[in-house]
Amino acid sequence: MPDLFLQIEQDGGPTSPPPLPEVEALHLLRTAEITAARLIPWGSNYTFGVALSAGDGPDTLAIYKPRAGEAPLYDFPDGTLFHREIAAYVLSHHLGWHLVPPTVVRDGPNGVGSLQLYVQPDADQGDPSEFWGQCLPEIERLVMFDHLANNADRKIGHCLRDPAGRVWGIDHGLTFNTYPKLRTVLWQFVGDPVSPGVLDDLRSLRDRAPVVRAALAPHLAAGEIDAVFNRVEGFLLDGRYPRLSTRRNVPWGWW
């Protein structure tokens, strides 16, 4: 997927979105006026880059995915992909990993959908496959996140580094299925032990299960939430990343 470098024209020149604290970003996403929208012309579902205006400051960029623009899929219930985008943010937040940009439910120009803070990719990051093939702690957390969320679409274009070097994951509509669906390009931890720090975070998530379940409940079916915690328990019992199959676990159009 091509990198997305959105720009807003202000005073005759483009601006980049400013970095925002999480609480401030969530408030902005929920309350700011959507002043412009532009269709992003790739992908199987309708996705829009939008400008958010909250007063006298510069506009902020966000990604809007309306429910009305979701293509029907045989293996995901209709009209639920935008909720899965939000559930991915909720799970990442409660893990304490903050890998998914702040994402909320929002009514937009094309109806209800997900609205996610836009992350500007680093334009000088070099060869993406070289960076994302490393065994770094932040990449391991993204790998574990994909296992827990049962991510069916972790392509290299859905992995971002911002100009500060922070790792992000985007495009999480195909997640949280109750059946095994994992498809990923991040294979470097296959068969390895899960690091102690990641296991500690899984134990913390399990210990706070009632709170996490309540946060996920508006976005996922009960069985889908149960499946998340079943996967958590499986990793805590086994302590290793599973073997993957080149026939079943590689995303279509993997780039």
C-alpha positions in Angstrom: 0.0 0.0 0.0 1.4 3.4 -0.8 2.4 5.6 2.1 -0.2 8.2 2.9 1.2 11.7 3.3 -2.0 13.8 3.8 -1.7 17.6 3.7 -4.1 20.3 4.7 -3.8 23.6 2.8 -3.7 26.5 5.3 -2.6 30.0 4.5 -1.3 28.8 1.2 1.0 26.1 2.6 0.7 22.5 3.9 1.0 21.7 7.5 1.6 18.4 9.4 -0.6 17.3 12.3 0.9 18.3 15.7 1.7 15.5 18.2 -1.1 15.3 20.8 -1.3 13.7 24.2 -3.8 10.8 24.2 -6.5 12.4 26.3 -6.4 15.6 24.2 -6.4 13.5 21.0 -9.5 11.6 22.1 -11.3 14.8 23.0 -10.4 16.3 19.7 -11.6 13.3 17.7 -14.9 13.3 19.5 -15.7 17.0 19.4 -13.8 18.8 16.7 -15.7 19.9 13.5 -14.9 17.9 10.4 -14.2 20.7 7.9 -12.9 18.7 4.9 -12.8 15.2 3.6 -10.9 13.5 0.8 -11.3 9.9 -0.4 -8.2 7.8 -0.1 -8.4 5.9 -3.4 -7.1 2.5 -2.4 -8.3 -0.4 -0.3 -11.5 -2.4 -0.5 -13.5 -0.1 1.8 -14.2 3.6 1.6 -11.7 5.5 3.7 -11.3 9.3 4.0 -8.7 11.7 5.2 -10.4 14.4 7.1 -9.5 17.8 8.6 -10.5 18.5 12.2 -10.9 22.1 13.4 -11.2 22.9 17.0 -10.9 26.7 17.1 -8.0 29.0 16.3 -5.2 26.4 16.2 -4.1 24.5 13.1 -6.3 21.8 11.7 -5.5 18.2 12.7 -5.6 15.2 10.3 -7.6 12.1 11.0 -8.7 8.9 9.1 -12.5 8.4 8.8 -13.9 4.9 7.9 -17.7 5.0 7.7 -19.7 1.9 8.2 -21.6 2.6 5.0 -18.4 2.2 3.1 -17.6 -1.3 4.3 -17.5 -4.0 1.7 -19.4 -7.2 2.7 -17.2 -10.1 3.8 -18.3 -13.7 4.2 -16.3 -14.2 7.4 -17.0 -10.9 9.3 -20.5 -9.7 10.2 -21.7 -6.8 8.1 -21.2 -3.3 9.5 -18.7 -4.3 12.2 -15.3 -3.4 10.7 -15.3 0.2 12.1 -16.0 -1.2 15.6 -13.0 -3.5 15.2 -10.8 -0.5 14.5 -11.9 1.0 17.8 -11.6 -2.3 19.7 -8.0 -2.5 18.4 -7.2 0.9 20.0 -9.0 -0.2 23.2 -6.9 -3.4 23.5 -3.6 -1.6 22.8 -4.5 1.0 25.4 -5.3 -1.5 28.1 -2.1 -3.4 27.4 -0.2 -0.2 28.0 1.5 -0.5 24.6 -0.2 2.4 22.8 0.5 0.9 19.4 -2.7 2.0 17.8 -3.5 5.7 17.3 -6.4 7.1 19.3 -9.6 6.0 17.6 -13.3 6.8 18.4 -16.8 6.2 17.1 -17.9 9.3 15.3 -20.7 10.5 13.0 -19.1 12.0 9.8 -20.1 13.1 6.4 -21.0 9.6 5.4 -22.6 8.5 8.7 -21.3 6.7 11.7 -17.8 5.1 11.5 -14.4 5.1 13.1 -12.2 8.2 13.4 -8.5 7.7 14.0 -5.8 10.3 14.6 -3.5 10.4 11.6 0.1 9.4 12.2 2.6 11.0 9.8 5.0 8.3 8.6 8.7 9.1 8.7 9.7 10.0 5.1 13.3 9.1 5.7 12.9 5.6 7.2 14.8 3.8 4.5 13.9 0.2 3.5 10.8 -0.7 5.6 11.4 -4.5 5.4 14.9 -4.0 6.9 13.5 -2.2 10.0 10.4 -4.4 10.4 12.5 -7.6 10.2 14.3 -6.8 13.4 13.7 -8.4 16.8 13.0 -5.1 18.7 10.9 -4.9 21.8 8.4 -2.6 20.2 8.0 -4.9 17.2 7.5 -7.9 19.5 4.7 -6.0 21.2 3.1 -5.4 17.8 3.5 -9.1 17.0 1.8 -10.1 20.2 -0.9 -7.5 19.7 -1.7 -9.1 16.3 -1.9 -12.6 17.9 -4.3 -11.3 20.6 -6.4 -9.4 18.2 -6.3 -12.2 15.6 -5.3 -9.7 13.0 -6.0 -11.1 9.5 -4.2 -8.2 7.6 -0.8 -7.2 9.0 0.9 -6.0 5.9 4.1 -4.0 5.8 2.1 -0.9 4.8 0.1 -1.2 8.0 3.2 -0.8 10.1 4.4 2.8 10.7 7.2 4.7 12.3 6.6 8.4 13.0 9.4 11.0 12.7 10.2 10.5 16.4 10.9 6.8 15.7 7.8 5.5 17.5 6.1 2.3 16.2 2.4 2.2 15.2 0.0 -0.3 13.7 -2.9 0.8 11.6 -5.8 -0.7 9.6 -7.4 -3.1 12.1 -10.8 -3.8 10.5 -10.1 -7.5 10.0 -9.5 -8.4 13.6 -11.1 -10.2 16.5 -12.6 -13.1 14.6 -13.4 -16.1 16.8 -11.8 -18.4 14.2 -8.0 -18.4 13.6 -7.3 -15.7 11.0 -3.8 -14.5 11.7 -2.1 -13.2 8.6 1.1 -11.3 9.0 4.5 -10.3 7.4 6.2 -10.2 10.9 7.6 -13.7 11.3 10.8 -13.1 13.2 9.5 -14.3 16.5 7.9 -17.6 15.2 8.6 -20.4 17.7 10.5 -18.1 20.1 9.8 -17.7 23.8 7.7 -14.7 24.6 9.8 -12.1 26.4 9.2 -11.7 30.2 8.0 -8.1 29.9 5.4 -9.0 27.4 4.2 -11.9 29.6 3.9 -9.5 32.5 1.7 -7.2 30.4 -0.5 -10.2 29.5 -0.9 -11.1 33.2 -1.8 -7.5 34.0 -4.4 -7.6 31.2 -5.9 -10.8 32.5 -6.0 -9.5 36.1 -8.0 -6.5 34.9 -10.3 -8.6 32.7 -13.6 -7.1 33.9 -12.5 -3.5 33.1 -11.1 -4.5 29.7 -14.2 -6.6 28.8 -16.4 -3.7 29.6 -14.4 -1.4 27.4 -14.5 -3.8 24.5 -18.2 -4.7 24.9 -19.6 -1.8 22.8 -17.5 -2.9 19.9 -17.2 -6.7 19.9 -19.5 -9.7 20.4 -19.2 -11.6 23.7 -17.7 -14.6 22.0 -15.1 -12.4 20.3 -14.1 -10.9 23.7 -13.9 -14.4 25.2 -11.6 -15.4 22.4 -9.2 -12.5 23.2 -8.8 -13.7 26.8 -8.5 -17.4 25.6 -5.6 -16.3 23.5 -4.1 -14.5 26.5 -4.4 -17.6 28.6 -2.8 -19.7 25.8 0.3 -17.5 25.7 0.6 -17.5 29.5 0.4 -21.3 29.6 2.7 -22.0 26.6 5.1 -19.0 26.8 6.0 -19.3 23.1 4.9 -17.8 19.8 3.3 -20.4 17.6 4.5 -21.9 14.4 2.9 -20.3 11.3 2.1 -21.7 7.9 3.2 -20.0 4.6 -0.1 -21.2 3.1 -2.4 -19.8 5.8 -0.7 -17.0 7.7 0.5 -14.6 5.0 -1.8 -11.7 4.1 -3.1 -11.3 0.5 -1.3 -8.6 -1.2 1.3 -8.7 1.6 3.0 -5.3 0.8 
